[in-house]
């Protein structure tokens, strides 16, 4: 099966998210875990579009795309394209994801998938109605390191016994000090919670489901501590949040997120009455 991919924009994240892994995907991806040649998935870097068409042209040639388009709308109207990757600023995710779905494209959208809850609901409802895939690009969920971490928690033969889990903590803090960075732009849905915090929340929710076996468990905010960026007082540079969970009175959780810290800190920790399990840099794909 051939999947022709179009990318909206020449963002730096394109490399790690799509371009650098195409060869690996094409060598190792199959439908329904069936490694027969007939069910093999092949990804083609078909087209890229940018606001500057000359930039798109150069980017396309440099990175081996089949072609380029002069605008986002032109790319989305190309019937050869099956799926679209959206690495645009946060505030533009919903707009262009909806346009892609309208044009019958599957969508891989950078996180956070939208600027607010209402937009996200509309997007997923529309994708379901159209019979299309809309996927938020939390790549770490598909990495071997998370599988290993999960196995240590759930597999009794792993030798790890945490006992009854009573607390989950996730942390994602990185240094971004340039005030001109789009992450400090409120109109572009910037801020620590939207940028690094969405990873921390996503991991917290994932681990809560794993640790309790309850797919319906959700965190409920009990307390927040926020520090706003001095030059853009509508944007959070740091946020700490405490949670409790529905249906699980004994379980609590927390996240810490920041885009204004000197030393990067990316961890997830599960605490039980018999032990503690912690992972460093849970967004990295490998483990030792």
Secondary structure as UniProt FT lines:
FT   STRAND          2..8
FT   TURN            12..13
FT   HELIX           14..17
FT   HELIX           19..21
FT   HELIX           22..28
FT   HELIX           31..33
FT   HELIX           37..39
FT   STRAND          42..49
FT   HELIX           53..63
FT   STRAND          67..69
FT   HELIX           72..76
FT   TURN            79..80
FT   STRAND          83..86
FT   HELIX           90..92
FT   HELIX           93..102
FT   TURN            103..104
FT   STRAND          106..109
FT   HELIX           117..130
FT   STRAND          134..136
FT   HELIX           139..142
FT   HELIX           144..154
FT   HELIX           156..158
FT   STRAND          165..175
FT   TURN            179..180
FT   HELIX           182..184
FT   HELIX           186..188
FT   HELIX           193..197
FT   HELIX           198..212
FT   TURN            215..216
FT   STRAND          219..229
FT   TURN            230..231
FT   STRAND          232..245
FT   TURN            246..247
FT   STRAND          248..258
FT   STRAND          260..272
FT   STRAND          276..280
FT   TURN            282..283
//
